[in-house]
Amino acid sequence: MREHYGWWVSVLFIGMTTIASALVPDPAGQQAAGIVAGIQSCTGGKLIFNEKTGRLEVRDENGNLLDELATGTAGKVVNVAGQEYLLSFGKDDMGRKNVLVRAGPTMQKPVTVVVLGRKAVLSSGASLLAILDSKEKICYEPSICGQVYTIDGEGVKSEATKLTRGH
């Protein structure tokens, strides 16, 4: 009987730990939900690949050009409307262009950014890698740590989706 008691205590502890971790608020998820609900209207920066120049453009929500990154740029800090991003832009060994986005070093809260046409919310510890496979195909890979949410749709039909590895 005593050996079964220890087993039940272990199961109860694991169950309570799982429930407690599920109840911890996720700031990036809350930010994503706020954007979808229309609470926050700021889109932050927009990262656009310019095929003519071969550079990555950083634009504000009005479309104004704020900065350009040449291929091979690593760890450039850019501030857009109070949101700071740490950006890298280059090519992989297959010749595909890629963009790595993180919240800037001073950011203690999630950031919102449109990366090659897809709106995302990144927690302060997360990164998002976007790979331009071709004109029609862009792959998005979140980091292992932190949370990355994408915002799909406009207005009432918008929804936040947590991005996981392999999507």
Contacts in CASP RR format, 6 or more apart in sequence:
PFRMAT RR
TARGET T0000
AUTHOR 0000-0000-0000
METHOD contacts of the structure
MODEL  1
MREHYGWWVSVLFIGMTTIASALVPDPAGQQAAGIVAGIQSCTGGKLIFN
EKTGRLEVRDENGNLLDELATGTAGKVVNVAGQEYLLSFGKDDMGRKNVL
VRAGPTMQKPVTVVVLGRKAVLSSGASLLAILDSKEKICYEPSICGQVYT
IDGEGVKSEATKLTRGH
26 123 0 8 1.000
26 147 0 8 1.000
27 109 0 8 1.000
27 110 0 8 1.000
27 123 0 8 1.000
27 124 0 8 1.000
28 110 0 8 1.000
28 121 0 8 1.000
28 122 0 8 1.000
28 123 0 8 1.000
28 126 0 8 1.000
28 146 0 8 1.000
28 147 0 8 1.000
28 148 0 8 1.000
28 149 0 8 1.000
29 110 0 8 1.000
29 121 0 8 1.000
29 123 0 8 1.000
29 147 0 8 1.000
29 149 0 8 1.000
29 160 0 8 1.000
29 162 0 8 1.000
31 40 0 8 1.000
31 109 0 8 1.000
31 110 0 8 1.000
31 112 0 8 1.000
31 121 0 8 1.000
31 149 0 8 1.000
32 110 0 8 1.000
32 121 0 8 1.000
32 149 0 8 1.000
32 151 0 8 1.000
32 160 0 8 1.000
33 160 0 8 1.000
34 40 0 8 1.000
35 112 0 8 1.000
35 119 0 8 1.000
35 121 0 8 1.000
35 151 0 8 1.000
35 158 0 8 1.000
35 160 0 8 1.000
36 151 0 8 1.000
36 158 0 8 1.000
36 159 0 8 1.000
36 160 0 8 1.000
38 155 0 8 1.000
40 112 0 8 1.000
42 61 0 8 1.000
42 81 0 8 1.000
42 83 0 8 1.000
42 112 0 8 1.000
43 61 0 8 1.000
43 112 0 8 1.000
43 114 0 8 1.000
43 119 0 8 1.000
44 60 0 8 1.000
44 61 0 8 1.000
44 80 0 8 1.000
44 81 0 8 1.000
44 83 0 8 1.000
44 111 0 8 1.000
44 112 0 8 1.000
44 113 0 8 1.000
44 114 0 8 1.000
45 58 0 8 1.000
45 59 0 8 1.000
45 60 0 8 1.000
45 61 0 8 1.000
45 80 0 8 1.000
45 81 0 8 1.000
45 83 0 8 1.000
45 85 0 8 1.000
45 112 0 8 1.000
45 113 0 8 1.000
45 114 0 8 1.000
46 58 0 8 1.000
46 59 0 8 1.000
46 60 0 8 1.000
46 61 0 8 1.000
46 63 0 8 1.000
46 113 0 8 1.000
46 114 0 8 1.000
46 117 0 8 1.000
47 56 0 8 1.000
47 57 0 8 1.000
47 58 0 8 1.000
47 59 0 8 1.000
47 87 0 8 1.000
47 99 0 8 1.000
47 101 0 8 1.000
47 113 0 8 1.000
47 114 0 8 1.000
47 115 0 8 1.000
47 116 0 8 1.000
47 130 0 8 1.000
48 56 0 8 1.000
48 57 0 8 1.000
48 59 0 8 1.000
48 116 0 8 1.000
48 117 0 8 1.000
49 55 0 8 1.000
49 56 0 8 1.000
49 57 0 8 1.000
49 97 0 8 1.000
49 99 0 8 1.000
49 116 0 8 1.000
49 132 0 8 1.000
50 56 0 8 1.000
50 57 0 8 1.000
50 68 0 8 1.000
53 68 0 8 1.000
54 70 0 8 1.000
54 71 0 8 1.000
55 68 0 8 1.000
55 69 0 8 1.000
55 70 0 8 1.000
55 71 0 8 1.000
55 89 0 8 1.000
56 68 0 8 1.000
56 69 0 8 1.000
56 73 0 8 1.000
56 87 0 8 1.000
56 89 0 8 1.000
56 99 0 8 1.000
57 65 0 8 1.000
57 67 0 8 1.000
57 68 0 8 1.000
58 65 0 8 1.000
58 66 0 8 1.000
58 67 0 8 1.000
58 68 0 8 1.000
58 69 0 8 1.000
58 78 0 8 1.000
58 80 0 8 1.000
58 85 0 8 1.000
58 87 0 8 1.000
59 65 0 8 1.000
59 66 0 8 1.000
60 66 0 8 1.000
60 80 0 8 1.000
60 81 0 8 1.000
61 81 0 8 1.000
66 78 0 8 1.000
66 80 0 8 1.000
67 76 0 8 1.000
67 78 0 8 1.000
69 76 0 8 1.000
69 87 0 8 1.000
69 89 0 8 1.000
70 89 0 8 1.000
71 89 0 8 1.000
71 90 0 8 1.000
71 91 0 8 1.000
71 97 0 8 1.000
72 88 0 8 1.000
72 89 0 8 1.000
72 90 0 8 1.000
72 91 0 8 1.000
73 87 0 8 1.000
73 88 0 8 1.000
73 89 0 8 1.000
73 90 0 8 1.000
74 88 0 8 1.000
75 86 0 8 1.000
75 87 0 8 1.000
75 88 0 8 1.000
76 86 0 8 1.000
76 87 0 8 1.000
76 88 0 8 1.000
77 84 0 8 1.000
77 85 0 8 1.000
77 86 0 8 1.000
77 87 0 8 1.000
77 104 0 8 1.000
77 105 0 8 1.000
78 84 0 8 1.000
78 85 0 8 1.000
78 87 0 8 1.000
79 85 0 8 1.000
83 103 0 8 1.000
83 107 0 8 1.000
83 111 0 8 1.000
83 112 0 8 1.000
83 113 0 8 1.000
84 103 0 8 1.000
84 104 0 8 1.000
84 105 0 8 1.000
84 106 0 8 1.000
84 107 0 8 1.000
84 111 0 8 1.000
85 101 0 8 1.000
85 102 0 8 1.000
85 103 0 8 1.000
85 104 0 8 1.000
85 111 0 8 1.000
85 113 0 8 1.000
86 101 0 8 1.000
86 102 0 8 1.000
86 103 0 8 1.000
86 104 0 8 1.000
86 105 0 8 1.000
87 99 0 8 1.000
87 100 0 8 1.000
87 101 0 8 1.000
87 102 0 8 1.000
88 99 0 8 1.000
88 100 0 8 1.000
89 97 0 8 1.000
89 98 0 8 1.000
89 99 0 8 1.000
89 100 0 8 1.000
90 97 0 8 1.000
90 98 0 8 1.000
90 99 0 8 1.000
91 97 0 8 1.000
91 98 0 8 1.000
92 98 0 8 1.000
92 131 0 8 1.000
96 131 0 8 1.000
96 132 0 8 1.000
96 133 0 8 1.000
97 131 0 8 1.000
97 132 0 8 1.000
98 129 0 8 1.000
98 130 0 8 1.000
98 131 0 8 1.000
98 132 0 8 1.000
99 115 0 8 1.000
99 116 0 8 1.000
99 129 0 8 1.000
99 130 0 8 1.000
99 132 0 8 1.000
100 127 0 8 1.000
100 128 0 8 1.000
100 129 0 8 1.000
101 113 0 8 1.000
101 115 0 8 1.000
101 120 0 8 1.000
101 122 0 8 1.000
101 127 0 8 1.000
101 128 0 8 1.000
101 129 0 8 1.000
101 130 0 8 1.000
102 122 0 8 1.000
102 125 0 8 1.000
102 126 0 8 1.000
102 127 0 8 1.000
102 128 0 8 1.000
103 110 0 8 1.000
103 111 0 8 1.000
103 122 0 8 1.000
103 123 0 8 1.000
103 124 0 8 1.000
103 125 0 8 1.000
103 126 0 8 1.000
104 111 0 8 1.000
107 124 0 8 1.000
108 124 0 8 1.000
109 124 0 8 1.000
110 121 0 8 1.000
110 122 0 8 1.000
110 123 0 8 1.000
110 124 0 8 1.000
110 147 0 8 1.000
111 121 0 8 1.000
111 122 0 8 1.000
111 124 0 8 1.000
112 119 0 8 1.000
112 120 0 8 1.000
112 121 0 8 1.000
113 119 0 8 1.000
113 120 0 8 1.000
113 122 0 8 1.000
114 120 0 8 1.000
115 128 0 8 1.000
115 130 0 8 1.000
115 140 0 8 1.000
116 130 0 8 1.000
116 132 0 8 1.000
116 138 0 8 1.000
117 138 0 8 1.000
118 130 0 8 1.000
118 138 0 8 1.000
118 140 0 8 1.000
118 150 0 8 1.000
118 152 0 8 1.000
119 150 0 8 1.000
119 151 0 8 1.000
119 152 0 8 1.000
120 128 0 8 1.000
120 140 0 8 1.000
120 148 0 8 1.000
120 149 0 8 1.000
120 150 0 8 1.000
120 151 0 8 1.000
120 163 0 8 1.000
121 148 0 8 1.000
121 149 0 8 1.000
121 150 0 8 1.000
121 151 0 8 1.000
121 160 0 8 1.000
122 128 0 8 1.000
122 146 0 8 1.000
122 147 0 8 1.000
122 148 0 8 1.000
123 146 0 8 1.000
123 147 0 8 1.000
123 148 0 8 1.000
125 143 0 8 1.000
125 145 0 8 1.000
125 146 0 8 1.000
126 142 0 8 1.000
126 143 0 8 1.000
126 145 0 8 1.000
126 146 0 8 1.000
126 147 0 8 1.000
126 148 0 8 1.000
127 142 0 8 1.000
127 143 0 8 1.000
127 148 0 8 1.000
128 140 0 8 1.000
128 141 0 8 1.000
128 142 0 8 1.000
128 143 0 8 1.000
128 148 0 8 1.000
128 163 0 8 1.000
129 140 0 8 1.000
129 141 0 8 1.000
129 142 0 8 1.000
129 143 0 8 1.000
130 138 0 8 1.000
130 139 0 8 1.000
130 140 0 8 1.000
130 141 0 8 1.000
131 138 0 8 1.000
131 139 0 8 1.000
131 140 0 8 1.000
131 141 0 8 1.000
132 138 0 8 1.000
133 139 0 8 1.000
140 150 0 8 1.000
140 163 0 8 1.000
140 167 0 8 1.000
141 165 0 8 1.000
141 166 0 8 1.000
142 148 0 8 1.000
142 163 0 8 1.000
142 164 0 8 1.000
142 165 0 8 1.000
144 165 0 8 1.000
147 162 0 8 1.000
148 162 0 8 1.000
148 163 0 8 1.000
149 160 0 8 1.000
149 161 0 8 1.000
149 162 0 8 1.000
149 163 0 8 1.000
150 160 0 8 1.000
150 161 0 8 1.000
150 163 0 8 1.000
151 158 0 8 1.000
151 159 0 8 1.000
151 160 0 8 1.000
152 158 0 8 1.000
152 159 0 8 1.000
152 161 0 8 1.000
153 159 0 8 1.000
END
